[in-house]
Every structure is written in C-alpha cells, then in structure tokens.
Amino acid sequence: MANTNLQFKTNYVVDSKIEPFYKGGKVQISKDEKYIFCTCGSRVNVLEISTGKIVHSVEHEDQEDITSFALSFDDEMLVTASRALLLKQWDWKQAQCTRSWRAIHTVPVASMTFDSTSTLLATGGCDGTIKLWDVVKQYCTHNLKGSSGVVHLVQFHPDISKLQLFSSSLDCGIRLWDLSTSKCVCVLQSHYSAVTSLSFSPDGDTMVSSGRDKICTVWDLKTKKAKRTVPVYEAVEGVVLLPEDEDLSLIGVKSKDMHFITAGSKGELRVWEASTARCVYAQTLGSSLSASSEEEEEKDDDPRGLTHLLHLPTSSRLATVTAEHNIVLYQLPALTTQQQFVGYNDEVLDVKFLGKGDSHIVVATNSSQLKVFELLTNSCQILYGHTDTVLSLDVFKKGFLFASCAKDRSVRVWKMDSDSGQVHCVAQGSNHANAVGSITCSRMKASFVVSGSQDCTVKVWDLPADLSSTGAEIQQLTPRATEKAHDKDVNSVAVSPNDKLLASGSQDRTAKLWSLAGEGSIGLLGVFKGHRRGVWAVCFSPVDQVLATSSADGTTKLWSLQDFSCLKTFEGHDASVLKVVFVSRGTQLLTSGSDGLVKLWTIKTNECVKTLDAHQDKVWGLHGTQKDNKMVTGSADSNITVWVDVTEVELAEEQAKQEDQILKQQELSNLLHEKKYLKALGLAISLDQPHTVLNVIKALRQVENSHELLKKTLLKLRVDQKESLLRYCVVWNTNARNCQNAQAVLQVLLTHLPPEELLQYQGARAHLEGLIPYTERHMLRIGNLLQASMFLNYMWQKMRVAGAPASMGQDEDMDTTPLAQPSFMIDKEKGMGSDGEEKQDGDDSDGDDSDGGQDEDANCPDKEEEGDEEVSATNKSTTNNGGTANGKGAKTNGNHHSESEESSEEEDPEEMDQTTVKGVKCLPVSSALQCEPSAS
C-alpha cells in the first residue's frame, strides 16, 4: 500500500495567518511610512507595510467600537475615541493605555486630528461641536460651536503659527477657525454635498477640497475665495496635491501648473490640471475590469470604489483604500501597483496553494473577485473577471495554472507568470444553466477541467494546446461532454491520478464513479450509497484504488473502486464534514467540518491522531502542498491559516529531551555518589522530578550529622528552587511513607525562612493550608504509636525486674532447677532473648501472640502433666527471680522481689496489678517467651 518506512504525521501547528484587520473607517499611515493604522471594531490594528503582518493592536477594554483615532505627527502617541465617550491615549508600541479621560462631547466623536507639533488634538463630535485638547498639560483648551450636525472632518493648517483649524459638517461648508480668538473666521461655500478631504500646498496658501457632489474646488487661502471649481464626474473621497518638484510626466504632468490627483467611486486614480480643469491622466484598471457594464461603473457604491487617498511623500507613494476594505500602495511617478493588502475577506469559500514551491495561495471569498496572496509578504493581487460569487477552485499539477467557477454559471482558467507572479485570465466557458459549485483539473497534464453545477450536470471542458502562451485575448471554452449526473446539486467533482476516472458527490446523498475514456461522453461505472445526508466532497487516493467521501451526516467514508463497497467509516466531527484530502502518501486523511475543526486520521487504525482548532466557523477550504509538509485552511470566520507539519521536529525534540534526561540522570547519580548534595538537589529540581528530589533528600538524611547538612544544603538553594521544594513537600506530606522527609524539609524552610519570603512564593498560602490536615493526621498517628510503645516499654521493664527464665532446652522430666540469668546480662544485652539470639521484629518475645492464637503447648509438649505442683516447686526454687520459668497461666507476684534485687535495678516500676495495664489484660511473662521443644 505504502512505504513501510513512511513517518505518519502526528501534529500540525499554525505557521501564519491571514486575518481581518480592517472593516471600514479611518486609515492613517505613520510619518516614517512603515506602518498603517486602521480600525477594526473595538481595535486599532497596526500593519507593518514591509511584511503585511499585524505587529501591534490596541483594544478598548469595554469592547466598544472605536469611532475615530489619530496618530501624532511624531508617531509617538495614539489617541482613540469609542462609543462609550472615552478618549484613550496609548503607547501603541507596548499596547498600553497611558491615559484615559472623558470626552466632553455628549455623543460619539466622529473625527480627530493632531497638529504638526503633536501637542494639540482636535476632536469633532456628532453633536456639532469641536474641542481642542492640550495632550501635554492634559486639559481642554477650546470648545468651538457653530457647526450644524456631525463634524466629520477636522484638519489643522500645516503652518501651526497661523493657529487655524478647518472643519466641515453636514451643512457642506468648510469652516475656518481662528484658534487665538476661538471664533469662526469664515465659511468657505462651494460644495453641495459632504466635503470628504482637504489638501494643502507646501506654502500653505492654496487648498484643494473634494466632495461627493463630484467636484473639486481650488481655494486661495489669502483671499479665502475659490479660484477654480473642477468637475470630476464622480463622487470624490480623497484628493492629494501633487509635488511640483518631481518629474511626473508619466502621468500627464507636463507643465509647472498645479496638479492634483483624485480617488472616488469609479475606483480609478485620475490626475487633474487645476488651471484648466482638465483630466490629464486616468488610471487603467485592466482588461478584466472592462467586463463590467457601464451601468455598474456609474454606481456610487461600486465595490471597486475608493474611500481614502493618502500621500506618502518620503517614498513618493500613494495609498488608496477600496470599498471592499483593500489597501493598495502605488509608486509614483508611474502609478504602478506596489502592494495590496486585504483588510477583510468575508467568508472564505475555497483556498488552494499556487506558484513555484507553493509560494502563493489563491482564495475564493464571498465576492466575485479572486485574491492571490504572496505568503511571504501577505501582499495580494485582486483578480477581476467573474461577475458573481466564486464558489470553488482547483490547481493543475505544476501550480501555475488554476481554474475557478462561480454563481455566474461560468468557469475560468487563470495563469500565473512564473517570473513576475502576475496572474491573468486565459480562458473562460459558460454553458451551465445554474451556479457552478465545483471544479476539478486534470492530474497528468493541463488538458481539461471538469465542472459540476446546481443544474445537476457534469461538464468536461477541453483546454486549448496553446494555453501556456501569454495572450491578451481570453479564449472561449466549449464543453466536450455533458452528463446529467445526479438528481440534486453536484457539490464536488474529482479526477483520478491517471485522468481516466471521475468521481462526483451530490446533495442526493450519493457519490458516483464515471469513466473519462470516451471521446465525446462520460460513462457511469458505479454508485456509492451509504451516506445518510448530502455528500460534500470526494477525493481519490494517490496510491490505492480507493475513493474518500465526506458528508453532511458527520462521517467520512472510504470506498473500494472495484466493488463500490464501503471499506471504512471515520466518525468524529459533530457536524457536516466539508472537505477531505489524502496526506502521507495516501495513508492518512485530513478532514474539515462545519464545527470549525480540522482532524488528522490514520486510515489503518481508524484513529483520529490530532484535532486542530483554529477557526470559529465552517472550514470550507482545505488543501495540502505538493511536498506534503504544509496545509492551508479557509473558514467562514474570514481567517486563512497556513499550517506546517511538525511531526519530525517534535520527534527530534522528544529524542533530544530523552537524551538530555538520560545525561542529567547520569550526572545526578554521579553527584549523589560523590555526595555533592547541593548540586544534585538543584539538578533534580530543574528536571522537575519530585521523586528524584525525594531520593536526594533521603540520601541526605542517611548521612552522619544529617540535620545540619540538610539545613545547610536547603538554605543554599535559589528562591525558585525553594518554591518548587515547598510544592513537592505538600505532595510528599500526603503519603505516610514520605511524610518524615517532607516534615524534615518543612522544618528547615519554616524555621529559617522569613514569612515574608514564604508568602511571595506562588500559591504559598494554598500550599501551607494543604499541609495542615495531613500533618495533624501524622501527629495523631505518632501519638498513638508512642502510647503503644510505652506499653511495650512497661512490659520490658517488668521482664527486666523479673529476670529472664532459664533455657528451655532441658527436658522437663529432669530433676533440675533452672538457673536465673544474671541481671547484668539483661542490662548488657538489651534486646537479646533468653537463648542469646537477637530478637527480630516478628519475634513473639514482645508479648504479642503472633502465632495466630495457637496454644503454646504445641511447642512445649511436656508441660501439661504437672500443673500446679510444678508451679509451686518452681516458685520455691526460683524465689530470686520473682517469677516462673514455665507454667501455663502462672501469675508473677511482684511482692516476692528481694530487697537486694530491687536496689540493684535502675528504676523501680510502679506497683500495679500485673493482670491488667491501663485496662488491657496482660499475658503472663512466660507466654511472651518462645519455648523450645525439649530434647528427646
């Protein structure tokens, strides 16, 4: 089936993400021209132009949408205004709010700007007032009233010494405010619709204003009158005066007269000569854009319309923002497109790798445009051609040709230039009667594409042989074969690796296998039945005669192409499985579902190896690279995620970790052997091995003068190591076997460390509280043990006083009286039995009847015969011992002790009834001593 040495994949991690960063609103570029600032809901995102990555982001804690923001001229301060009427000042590089204050506006702030000194901030509110703030001294300096309606534009005169502020509101006039008197000097009336932008000449004497009334006005600020009104025939959103000291002949600037450039609803940049009101240059949007009808071009809400125009004077560039939230950078003087960034993708419906070494991805979003991203910079090309939402994509084997299909009932083939990376449409076909929902390309060479439609048909389109040549004209495709394939929408089509078979999956719950061998038709070979709901995706195995299908019933199935039987079923998704692809040379599957999850399956074991969770909505797009080391997913949450296979990396890390552990364990053993306990303890703690630390503590406590050594060693540890040790002690203390070691460590820590230091440890209070109940339990057990040991001590003392009986090795019938063991032997040989052997833990000599209740006569068979007579004889003959040598049930009389013997004892035990001690019935001393069987 596959190479046995093949390494199964075990995990993917996120390599990069393309996520929404701009959803409309203000856009500003930093003075150093390195960053783009743009609003996205309750956040202001900072995009690095060189990499296309979001490098910083500031967000209001109250999650209120940001209505406006302004970046200071020195790029140091960022101030945001939210719907909660709060103004916040940010250190945006650290994403920290340095100051927050209440806006005096009664309604949200609509516009904001800084002056050129970065000390004054102007805010225009929806209440018709303008307020100026000294951001250094932190107070409101001006409250300008007089505007009618929302103040949507505020801008300082570039010459700050003039102390002038321009504003515009719903009355369409441009108000000029003198900040020294806080009065409106004049109202510049020219526009009949909202004024959208202002641009000043370098000397500050001329200003150009643009409006949605399709005119631009040139103002003389000395006389405060309009010099020229220029009709531009489109709603203008942005205007920029072009620099006079640059050669801009490539865009029609021939004379030294003033020229300005406009951006508006038509989506074009156009250059105008102010003195003649003539358009000297209009940007060409490309042949693919000409497909749109003239009616669409006249619409003011055209998705290609431009909403902002910004000038980057240092790098001589222009930046535009489109109605679809795309930011495009153009290089002067030729206005060539330099970079494009997509601020918001809407729902991602499909995504595929593209280009040499899978350097690009092509994305179908919920729009008629295709987007081609360069993964290295996130720069994007926007491809126009389809007139309705693009639904599906597929890429030919070499990666430079790809096909798309859309709701406009058409299919298109696109080609990427291998050198420049530019993409253009080379062929199109439109014969379907309904939306085309799926498309697949031939696998061997770029010879045909197959499309499946909501009209229930499948069409095979042959591609022309000269498709590889770059031509300006788009070639028309006609279908080679058309077949009514299913009873409902065709959701997915796939071509086998040898280009001879076609599989289709439908909403009618079936998948079908077709032959592509015929010239003019496709033939049905078999039907795969078993799914309980519609089939979303079909995919051929690259190595086996197997087809994979995924369905809305939450399952993925493997089918045999020989007999159309179901071989395996994979269950794990909680909702529809939308995509399935083979990886690891056909031995594993990747599936994506409506639950936002991507799952990795091993076919042989039916096991889900890994579940990847990085999306919040349906994962429509899933594709792997040719090298099989990466994959890309696209979701309805507008996020595109590139994943990289880290199986080998994790395996190498695990092996390196194991080797490092082995080396450290060896080093630890060496340190213990060399009795370098401090280093051993530090190493064990760094390994985070509590059991090893416990072994070191045990080794420490077994050496001579262990208490001092333990104290000295523990106090030399670092603070973090002591913290870990305290944490370990809490666990050790729960086990009776380890509690003594834990208590020894705690005794050192708690007696030699100040409480202030202990309380600084993470979770110290909880640790110390956890120690108390177990410590109390240990103390109670030790107390009980101590009481029991005192009872044994009492018994031992009585045995010492009475003296040990004579040896039991002699025959009971012999007429000899056993001699008492001298008392000095007892003093000298404490813990020794009457036969001179050392008593073991299990010996019965401590008075514990450990023989399971067995009658001691079993060991002394000659004892039963003489009863009371033997007892009295023994008492008489061994008066000095004060006890019996033998005799079952004989009582020891403490009154028979001689005075000389009592005086020779170290301690006279308290006289008490020897039958009971503290309410416990005592066994006779004789029963505490094991009798040896008499010699026969």
SULCORRA-V484406 format. One record per helix or strand of 3 or more residues. SS is the DSSP state (helix for helix, strand for strand). FROM is the first residue (numbers start at 1). TO is the last residue. If there is no record, write none. Layout:
ss = [SS/SS]
from = [FROM/FROM]
to = [TO/TO]
This chain:
ss = [strand/strand/strand/strand/strand/strand/strand/strand/strand/strand/strand/strand/strand/strand/helix/strand/strand/strand/strand/strand/strand/strand/strand/helix/strand/strand/strand/helix/helix/strand/strand/strand/strand/strand/helix/strand/strand/strand/strand/strand/strand/strand/strand/strand/strand/helix/strand/strand/strand/strand/strand/strand/strand/strand/strand/strand/strand/strand/strand/strand/strand/strand/helix/helix/helix/helix/helix/helix/helix/helix/helix/helix/helix/helix/helix/helix/helix/helix]
from = [12/27/35/43/54/66/78/86/96/109/120/129/139/153/160/164/174/183/195/206/215/225/236/249/259/269/278/287/294/306/317/326/336/348/356/360/370/380/390/401/411/423/436/448/457/465/479/490/501/510/523/535/546/555/566/577/588/597/607/619/630/640/647/677/690/706/719/739/755/764/823/844/856/867/879/894/899/925]
to = [18/29/40/48/59/71/82/91/102/114/125/134/145/156/162/168/178/188/200/211/220/231/241/251/264/273/282/291/298/312/322/331/342/354/358/365/374/383/395/406/416/429/441/453/462/468/484/495/506/515/529/540/551/560/571/583/593/602/613/624/635/645/673/686/701/715/732/752/760/802/828/846/858/877/881/896/904/928]
